Amino acid sequence: MIEVIKEIFMIVGMCVVGLAVYVLLYTIINKFRKWRKNGCKIKCLCKPHIYEIQWHWVNTGETSLVCKKCGKKKTLFIDYDFHKKNNHQED
């Protein structure tokens, strides 16, 4: 009788540990997906998406892009002075 109760408790314990591992992995994967979608600095632009320029400030070089498919907004700073210095040097 004691052996049967011991096995039942072991089965319940394994189920609880398995459920805890599942919940932990599920939470970590969801946080990683949210980070990749919103806060990740690795990606810059979606390659299969088409972006259009929403506005551009010439004096600061700040440009805002909006994806036509998903509506993502990106802000880029374009440095035209660097290009001018390297291509139009006086000898």
CYANA upper distance limits for C-alpha pairs under 8 A (distance plus 0.5 A):
  1 MET  CA      5 ILE  CA      7.00
  2 ILE  CA      6 LYS  CA      6.57
  3 GLU  CA      7 GLU  CA      6.69
  4 VAL  CA      8 ILE  CA      6.73
  5 ILE  CA      9 PHE  CA      6.75
  6 LYS  CA     10 MET  CA      6.73
  7 GLU  CA     11 ILE  CA      6.66
  8 ILE  CA     12 VAL  CA      6.69
  9 PHE  CA     13 GLY  CA      6.46
 10 MET  CA     14 MET  CA      6.62
 11 ILE  CA     15 CYS  CA      6.73
 12 VAL  CA     16 VAL  CA      6.73
 13 GLY  CA     17 VAL  CA      6.68
 14 MET  CA     18 GLY  CA      6.50
 15 CYS  CA     19 LEU  CA      6.55
 16 VAL  CA     20 ALA  CA      6.62
 17 VAL  CA     21 VAL  CA      6.72
 18 GLY  CA     22 TYR  CA      6.66
 19 LEU  CA     23 VAL  CA      6.66
 20 ALA  CA     24 LEU  CA      6.61
 21 VAL  CA     25 LEU  CA      6.62
 22 TYR  CA     26 TYR  CA      6.50
 23 VAL  CA     27 THR  CA      6.59
 24 LEU  CA     28 ILE  CA      6.72
 25 LEU  CA     29 ILE  CA      6.57
 26 TYR  CA     30 ASN  CA      6.70
 27 THR  CA     31 LYS  CA      6.68
 28 ILE  CA     32 PHE  CA      6.64
 29 ILE  CA     33 ARG  CA      6.68
 30 ASN  CA     34 LYS  CA      6.72
 31 LYS  CA     35 TRP  CA      6.60
 32 PHE  CA     36 ARG  CA      6.64
 33 ARG  CA     37 LYS  CA      6.63
 34 LYS  CA     38 ASN  CA      6.45
 34 LYS  CA     39 GLY  CA      8.03
 35 TRP  CA     39 GLY  CA      5.36
 35 TRP  CA     40 CYS  CA      6.15
 36 ARG  CA     40 CYS  CA      5.34
 45 LEU  CA     74 LYS  CA      8.31
 49 HIS  CA     67 CYS  CA      6.86
 49 HIS  CA     68 LYS  CA      7.73
 49 HIS  CA     69 LYS  CA      6.95
 50 ILE  CA     67 CYS  CA      6.19
 50 ILE  CA     68 LYS  CA      6.40
 50 ILE  CA     69 LYS  CA      7.63
 51 TYR  CA     65 LEU  CA      6.43
 51 TYR  CA     66 VAL  CA      5.85
 51 TYR  CA     67 CYS  CA      4.80
 51 TYR  CA     68 LYS  CA      6.44
 52 GLU  CA     65 LEU  CA      6.06
 52 GLU  CA     66 VAL  CA      6.01
 52 GLU  CA     67 CYS  CA      6.92
 52 GLU  CA     68 LYS  CA      7.47
 53 ILE  CA     63 THR  CA      7.60
 53 ILE  CA     64 SER  CA      6.44
 53 ILE  CA     65 LEU  CA      5.13
 53 ILE  CA     66 VAL  CA      6.99
 54 GLN  CA     63 THR  CA      8.11
 54 GLN  CA     64 SER  CA      5.90
 54 GLN  CA     65 LEU  CA      6.00
 54 GLN  CA     66 VAL  CA      6.86
 55 TRP  CA     63 THR  CA      6.36
 55 TRP  CA     64 SER  CA      5.94
 55 TRP  CA     65 LEU  CA      8.00
 56 HIS  CA     61 GLY  CA      7.37
 56 HIS  CA     62 GLU  CA      6.26
 56 HIS  CA     63 THR  CA      4.80
 56 HIS  CA     64 SER  CA      6.93
 57 TRP  CA     61 GLY  CA      5.93
 57 TRP  CA     62 GLU  CA      5.78
 57 TRP  CA     63 THR  CA      6.92
 58 VAL  CA     62 GLU  CA      7.77
 60 THR  CA     77 PHE  CA      8.04
 61 GLY  CA     77 PHE  CA      5.70
 61 GLY  CA     78 ILE  CA      5.25
 61 GLY  CA     79 ASP  CA      6.58
 61 GLY  CA     80 TYR  CA      7.81
 62 GLU  CA     75 THR  CA      7.40
 62 GLU  CA     76 LEU  CA      6.26
 62 GLU  CA     77 PHE  CA      4.93
 62 GLU  CA     78 ILE  CA      6.78
 63 THR  CA     75 THR  CA      6.13
 63 THR  CA     76 LEU  CA      5.62
 63 THR  CA     77 PHE  CA      6.56
 63 THR  CA     78 ILE  CA      7.69
 64 SER  CA     73 LYS  CA      7.45
 64 SER  CA     74 LYS  CA      6.23
 64 SER  CA     75 THR  CA      4.96
 64 SER  CA     76 LEU  CA      6.83
 65 LEU  CA     73 LYS  CA      6.16
 65 LEU  CA     74 LYS  CA      5.61
 65 LEU  CA     75 THR  CA      6.73
 65 LEU  CA     76 LEU  CA      8.26
 66 VAL  CA     71 GLY  CA      6.28
 66 VAL  CA     72 LYS  CA      6.09
 66 VAL  CA     73 LYS  CA      5.10
 66 VAL  CA     74 LYS  CA      7.00
 67 CYS  CA     71 GLY  CA      5.28
 67 CYS  CA     72 LYS  CA      5.73
 67 CYS  CA     73 LYS  CA      7.14
 79 ASP  CA     83 HIS  CA      7.74
 80 TYR  CA     84 LYS  CA      6.82
 81 ASP  CA     85 LYS  CA      6.61
 82 PHE  CA     86 ASN  CA      6.85
 83 HIS  CA     87 ASN  CA      6.66
 84 LYS  CA     88 HIS  CA      6.15
 85 LYS  CA     89 GLN  CA      6.57
